Amino acid sequence: MWEYTEKVKNAFLHPRNTGEIPDADAVGEVGSLVCGDALKLFLKIDKETGKIINARFQTFGCASAIASSSALTEMVKGKTLDEALKITNRDIADFLGGLPDQKMHCSVLGREALEAAIANYRGEAFPVETKEKVVCKCFDVTEDKIRKTAIENHLTTVDEITNYTKAGGGCGECLAKINDILTDLWSIKMPITPAKPRKLTNLRKIALVQEIIETEIRPGLQADNGDVELIDIEGNKVIVELRGMCTGCVMSDVTLGRIQEKLRELVSENIVVETQK
């Protein structure tokens, strides 16, 4: 039996903002009844301020799914779309005082519905993967979703991926593939850049930092819809700006740490990486 917090119990037994908004400005629909969880999110947006003035939902799922949906609608009210997009699935879980590990996928569903609704409002196509990219056929989970969820929540085991996405929770045929994805995602590749010289001129240091960011760091981030831009170099201080999915990501500090680790390995052990103020 799951151990739910009082906030989860209350949000499930007395959910807020249920139902439709007939004249909604944005609608996001994710999941499916076949897979066991489905969520439809409705947003009403003030055209002058760009803020979300109302949010309602319809969901088919367990207590955690209903509670997460209710929490999400409360969290987005009064926020601009960009501010709302900074809400992570962990924020939803924290708002409820935590969710059981096996129910974290409900918070991920809420985050996806929010992304889908805002994409709908902006006239953008919410990513829909082709069947060729589906890893878990039981729950229709794509490789892109596994990678994105793993990065945002720093998931390193197959069990964690199952908890957050349901992938691997059915027949189990995809477990090996999930493990391969995680191995590829978190493995540290052997550097192809020549070993760092013992002494570096400032010009050589700048050129080497630029080269490593372009060849060793950016490709990996771009593969997961993130990016990084070199802004400036001041002595041993390397100033960068995270872009794409890395912007506002809960794992941004981890990403910066990995960049710093790589530059210390290949340029200088005194390198310090910071973001633009």
Buried (B, 14 or more C-beta within 10 A) or exposed (E): EEEBBEBBBBBBEEBBBEEEBEEBBBBBBBBEEEBBBBBBBBBBBEEEEEBBEBBBBBBBBBBBBBBBBBBBBEBBBBBBBEBBBEBBBBBBBEBBBBBBEBBBBBBBBBBBBBBBBBBBBEEEEBBEBEEEEBBBEBBBBBBBBBBBBBBBBEBEEBBBBBBBBBBBBBEEEBBEBBBEBBEEBEEEEEBEBEEBEEEBEEEEBBEBBEEBBEEBBBEBBBEBBBBBEBEEBEEBEBBBBBBEBBBEBBBBEEBBEBBBEBBBBBBBEEBBBBEEE
